[in-house]
Amino acid sequence: MEKLNDDHTHGMMMHNSSDDGMTLMNHRKMMMHMTFFWGSNTQILFSGWPGTRTGMYVLALIAVFMLAFMVEGISHSRLTKSGSIHHVTAGLVQTLLHALRVGLAYLVMLAIMSFNGGVFLAAVAGHSLGFFLFGSRVFNKNPTTVPAAKTSDLNPMSC
């Protein structure tokens, strides 16, 4: 049989010189969904988590919900609204908030890439509730604010 590097033989068809046939080399059993599926037996963000336990799956859904909720909260924060903050300090705070927001948004994206329907719904629900509480006009104390006025420290995220 032709020798290939073990790191690259997972799931590869290799030529077997002894019988001129094809042999499936499968060193590790790994399954990745490429379509949405429903069920609590999934893997989200970390190897083996949440596993097969329903309670851990519910905890994972809550974690994804909270991550998405925090992305919206950070996106609409006004920590530097005071005019007395030095511009360098304000810039550092904005940079820290941006890095935190992007990091959390990427974690939500990676969780959604599990293709689990429950995880997708938890992420959408977290973003929706976060926007409702932090970004919508429902809780705006000054409803006559001009739409072009700056409403947060950070620029809107764009995909």
KANOR-V825794 format. One record per backbone hydrogen bond with DSSP energy under -1.0 kcal/mol. NH is the residue of the N-H (numbers start at 1). CO is the residue of the C=O. Records with the same first field share a line. If there is no record, write none. Layout:
NH: CO / CO
This chain:
2: 15
8: 5
11: 25
12: 9
14: 23
16: 21
20: 16
23: 14
25: 12
37: 115
42: 40
44: 49
46: 44
49: 46
51: 42
57: 53
58: 54
59: 55
60: 56
61: 57
62: 58
63: 59
64: 60
65: 61
66: 62
67: 63
68: 64
69: 65
70: 66
71: 67
72: 68
73: 69
74: 70
75: 71
76: 72
77: 74
85: 82
90: 86
91: 87
92: 88
93: 89
94: 90
95: 91
96: 92
97: 93
98: 94
99: 95
100: 96
101: 97
102: 98
103: 99
104: 100
105: 101
106: 102
107: 103
108: 104
109: 105
110: 106
111: 107
112: 108
113: 109
114: 111
115: 112
117: 37
120: 116
121: 117
122: 118
123: 119
124: 120
125: 121
126: 122
127: 123
128: 124
129: 125
130: 126
131: 127
132: 128
133: 129
134: 130
135: 131
136: 131
140: 137
145: 142
149: 146
153: 77
